[in-house]
Amino acid sequence: MKVTARTRLRVRLQNWLFVAAFLAALGTLGWLSTQYAFEADWTAGQRNTLTDASRTLVASLEEPVRVTAFVRGGEVQRRPIEELLARYQRHTDWIELEFVDPELDPTRTRAAGVAGDGELVVEYFGRTERVQRPNERSLSTALQRLTRTDERWVAHLEGHGERSAHGDANHDYGSFTAELQRQGLRVRSVNPLAREGIPDNTSLLVVAGPQVELLPGTVDALVAWVERGGNLLWLADPGPMYGLEPLAEHLDLALSDGAVLDATAQMFGINDPRMVIVAEYGAHAVTRDFSIVTLFPHAAAIQLEAEVETWRVEPLLTTLPHTVLDTDDAEAPQGPFDIGVTLTRFHDGSEQRIAVLGDGDFVTNAYLGNAGNLKFGLNLFNWLVRDDEQINIHLRSAPDLTLSLPRAAFITISFAFLLGLPLALVAAGVSIWLRRRRQ
């Protein structure tokens, strides 16, 4: 092609047009980046994305939430809290964030009861909660406590060798009680024969495996509690009922003397056949969308004595088919068995809720961490105190970020890095030096 002044001008114009278009595209992209945001969470377990449980909790808010962060310093110290709250603010406009420097406003800091740098004070419906270590789990737990419109008191029957609600022994419920309290439930122990009896503000009465015979007056108080519409959780065990037969008769239920034996336990690496596995659940509100295996160490089967008209009875926990009852009969009854049932009825305009489980060990300190026991237990308690909106709002823990190696692998890796790698570098250096010397 012959180069003329005209062709040179055309090329020059094309170049200028290209530069102008390129700069316009860059400017457009820069402007769009200030107007729109796109984020992708590629971390293990989606640690930087708000969980489904927290999103459900945020959707239940009925009034604005005011979060005050007491942080010393500037933007660098505030950024982690801003990023945490931003996850919530993407799903609601009802979360407000304010920063207060404790050094510049000590009066307000003391009034809020803040003791450490980085604490959050969360206000909702005129109530406050403090979050000392800001993260999704602690913040959502604080919101969960605040969303409870009134106090829910859980009363544990005591005085007859029952499992302690606050005890630290393997057979006690101390760890589970602490989790209930973190979620806003209040837990105490009561003796119906004591002067105060069963307090009127009790939302749920728990009977957990007595080990001595209950006095007739105590049993009468339990039956009267049920008759007047009180919610009840009876955590029974195989074997003697220790005077609770009138309560079982009042509920038209019978519990087996022998424990349920589960032959499928060995498939999960469990050698004790008394460890009952529940892997499938019905459409009950407690187990809706619940798909985690639960383990019950020593469970009794529950049967209805007759057709019940007063109560609506629903199976809650049903064993797998390959289960039998440990009895002296020549032919042991075959499963599946119900080891948990719920009974409901309308009483004085509200729904009375009762749950009877054939095992009280599943949320003890020794077994709480097994499979889905904790989540199931929290779902059950929330349902029994009529906090249905709290069911399934349980936050996933961060994935395990530690690497555990066998001792042999640890020694091998240590020698490889401390001895093998330096020797390899020395050998490579000597090889290069010899090659160059030959040249």
N, C-alpha and C positions, 0 to 999 in steps of 0.2 A: 504493500500500500504506500502510495506516495504521500510523504509528510508535507503538509502545507500549513499555512498559518491558521486556516480554518479547522483542520483536524487537531492541531495543537490546542486551539481554543476549546474544541469539543471535549478533548481529553481532560483539559484543565477544569472545565465545568463539571464533568462527571466526577472528578476527584473531589471537588468542592461539595457537590451534592451528596456524595457518599459520606464525607466527613460530617456534613450537616445532619444527614439522616441518622448517622451513628450517634452523634451527640444528642439528637432529639430522643433516640431510643434509650440512651443512658439516662437522660433527664426524666423520661416517662417512667422508667423502672425505679429511679430514685424516688419519684413522687408517689408511685404506687406502694413502695415499701413503707412510706410513712402513713399511708391510708389503710393498708391491709397487712395482716400478719398471718403467716403460716408456720405452724410448729409440728414437728414429728418427734415422738418419743421412742428412741431406739434402745433405751436402757433395759436391762434384764428385769422382768416383772413389771414393766411400765411404771417405774418408781416416780417419774416426774409427771404422771397423768393422774388426775383425780379419779379415785376408784368409783365403781358403780354404787357402793354403799354410801360414799360421801355425796354423790350426786342425788341419790334418793333422799338423803337427809336435807340437803339444800333445798330440794323441791318442796319439802314439808314446812319451810319457814313461812310464818304468817305475818311477821313484822320485821323491820330492818334490824340488822345486827351491827353493832358498833364495836370495832376492834381497836384498842389503843395499845400501841407497841412502845414500851419504854426502852429506848435504845440510845446509848451514848455514841457520839461520832456522827459521820456524815453518810454519804451515799453508799459507800462500800459496806458499812455495817448494816444499812437498811435494806440492801438489795435482796438478801435471802428471804426476808419476811415479805417484801413486796412480791417476789416471785411465788411464794406460797399462797398468799391471799389472792393473787391473780388467777390461780387455778379455780378458786371458788367463784370469783367475780365473773368468770366466763360463763357461768351457769345461772347467775342471778345478779340483779342490780341492788339487792338488799343487804349487801355487805360493804360497810364503810371502814376505811383504815385511816388511823391518825397516829403520827409519831410524836412522842414526848421525850425530850432529853432530860434524864433524871438530874443532871448537874445544873441545868438551866431552870428546872421547875421542881425543886425538891419537895415543896408543899403538896403538890398534886401527887407526886410519887408516894409520899408517906400516906396520904389519904387513901390511895388505891391499895395499900398494903404490899407494894412491890418491894422485894428484897434483893433481886438480882438483875443484872443487865440482860436485856433481851426478852424479858417476860411480856406476855400479852394479857390484857384484861378484856374479856369478851362480855358484852352487855346485850341482853335480850329479854324483853318483857319485864323490864325493871329489875332483873336478876343478873348477877355477875359470876363469872368463873375466871380463874387465873390459869394461864398456861405457861409453865416455866421453861419447857423445851419445845419451841415452836416446830411442829411437823404435822403432817396430815393426820396421823393417828391421834395425837394429843388434842389438836384443834377440833377434829370431828367428834371426839369423845366429849369435849367440853360443850359443843353445840348439842350433842345428844342429851346431856344432862339438862341443859337449859330448855330444850323443847318439851320436856315433861311439864305439863301444865300444873301439876300439884305433886305433893309428896306421895310416894308409894312405899309403904312399910311392909316388909316381909318378916313374919314372925316364925321362928323355929321353936317347936315344942322341945322342952328340956326337962331334966329331972328323972329320966328313966334310962340312962345310958345311951341316949341318941348320939349320933355324930354331931360334933360341935360345929356351929356355923362359923366360928372364928378360930378354930383350933389349927395347929400346925402339924398334927400327927398325920400319917398317911391316910387314915380312915376319916379324917375330918374335912371340912369344906372351906378352910381358910382362904385358899387361892381363888376359888370360885366366888366366894363372898366379896373378896377384894375387887374382882371384875364387875360384879353386880353394883358395888358402890361406885366404881368409876363411871358407870353408866347412869347413875342418878338414883338407884334404888337404895332404900334405907333398910338395914338388916339388924334384927335384935332377937333375943331369946326370951321366951315366955313360959310360964308354968300356969296353966288354967286354975290350979288350986291356990295359987298365991293371991295376995290381996287384990292385985290389979286385974287378975284374970286375963282374958284376951282383949287387948285394947280395941276400942271401937274404930280407930283409924287404921286398923290392919287391913291391908289389901290382899294379902295371901298368907295362909297358915301352912307351914311345912311340917309334916310328920316324917322323920327320917330314921327308920330302923331302931326302935327301942329295944333294949336288951334285958329289961326286967318287966314284970307284970305291971300294967298300968292300973291304978286305982279306979274303982267304978266311977267315982266322981269326975276323974279326968276324961274317961271315955264318954260319959254323959255330956261333958262340956264340948267335946269334939263333935258329937252327934248334933247337939244344939247349935253349934256353929254352922254346920251344914244345913240344918233345917231353916235357919234364918237367912240363908242366902250367901254365906261366906265362901270365898274361893279357897280351894284346898289342893295341896300337892302331897300325895301319900307315896313316899319312897319306901317300898316294902322289900323284903328279902325272902328267899325260900326258908321254910321252917316254921317255928312257932310264931303266932301272931301276938303273943304277950297281951292278951286282953282286948285286942282291937276287933274281935269277931262282931260285936254289935255295929261297928262302923261299916264293916264289909257287908253285913246283912242289910243295913240301911241303904247301901249303894247297890245292892243285888249283885255283888261280885264275889268270886271265890278265887283264892290264890293257891297254887300247887305247893305241896310240901317239898317236893324234890326240885332240884335245879334243872334248867334246860341244858342239854348237852348238844354242842354244835360240832358235827364232824367236819365241816368245811373250814374250821379254824386252822387246821394244818396247812391248808393251801396258802394261808397268809403268814406262815412261819410261826404260828402260835401252837404250842404243845399242849396247853391246858384246854380240854374240850368244854370246860365250863365258861370259857370266854365266848359269849354269843355275839355274832356279827349281824348287824342289820345294814343291808345294802340297798334296799328298795323301800320307798315311802309312798304313802297315798297322797290324796289331794287335801289333806288337813292343812289348816292355816299355819300350823307350826312348821310343817315340813314342805310347804309349797316352794318350788324352785330349790329344794335342798337335795344335793346329790352326793354328799360326802358320807363315806362309811362311818358308822358309829359302833363302839365296842362296849359290851356290858359284861362285867367280870363274873357275876353270879346272879342269874336272873330266874325269877319264878314266872310260870305261865299264869295268865289271868283269864278267867272264864266268867260268862254271865250265868247267874243262877237260873234265871227265867226271863221271859219276855218283859222288857222294861218299858213301861208306859210313861213314867214320870220324867225320865231322862232321855236325852238324845245321846246315844253311846256311839263313839267312833273309834276304830282302831288307830293307834298312833305309831306303835312299833310292832312289826311282825317279823318273826325270824325266817330264815331261809328254809326250804322244804326238808333238807337233810338234818333235822334236829329231832331229838327224842327227850323224854322226861326221865330223869334219874329216879326210878321208883323200884319197889320190891316186887312189882307185878311181873308175871312171867312174860307178858307181852307189853313192853313199854309203849305208851302212846306216841304216835308219830306226829311230827310237825307238818306244816308251820304252826307256830303258836303266837298268840298276842302276848307281848310282855309289857305293853303300855297301851292304855286306853284313856279317852277323855269322856267326861260326862258334862252336858250342858243343859240348862233349862232357864226359862225366864222367871224371875222372882222379883216382885215389886217393881216391875218396869225395867229391870236391867238383867243382863245375862250372867247367870252364875256359872263359873267354870271350875271344874275339878279334873285333875289328872292323877291316875294311879299307875305307877311303874313298878314292875317286879324286881327292880334292882336300884339300890341307892348308892352304889359304889362308883358309878360312871363319871360323876363330877367331884369325886374326892381328890385330895391332893395327889394321890398316887396315880390316878387314871385320867385326870382332867386333860392332859396333853395328848391323849390317844385320838388319832384320826379327827373326826368332827364332833367329839364329845362336848367341847366348850361351846361351839357355835349352836349345837342342838340345845344344850342347857340354857343358853341365853335366849334363844327363840322361845323355849317352853316357858320360862319365867316371864318374859315380856307378854306372851299371850295370856298367861294366868292373871296378870295384873291389869289386863285389858289395854295394854299399850301395843296394839296391833301394828301401828305405823313404825314401831321400832324393830319389828321382826326383820331379820336378815340385814340389818345395818351393822355389820361387823367388818372391820377393816382388815385387809390382808396385811400380813407382816412383810417387811422387806426381805428379799431373798437372802439366803446365806452367802455372805461375802467372804467367808473364810475358806481356805483350802486345807483339807485334812489329808495327810499322806501317811502311808505305812512307814515304819521306822526304816526299813530297807530302802524304800524310795527316797526318803529324806537324806539318808547317808550317801546314796548314789549321786543325787543332785548336788549335795554339798561338795563332794570330792570333784565332781565335774566342773563346778564353777571356781572352787578354791585352788584346785590342783591341775585338773585337766585343761581348762581354758588357758591359764598362764603358760603351761608347757607347750600347748599348741601354738600360741603366739611366739614363744621363744623359738620353737622349731621352724616356724615360717620365716622368722627374721634371719636365722642362721642359714636357711636354704637360699634366701634371696642374696645374702652376703656372699655365700660360696659361688653362686651363679655369676654374680658380678665380678668376683675375683678371677674366675676362669677367663672372663672376657678381656 
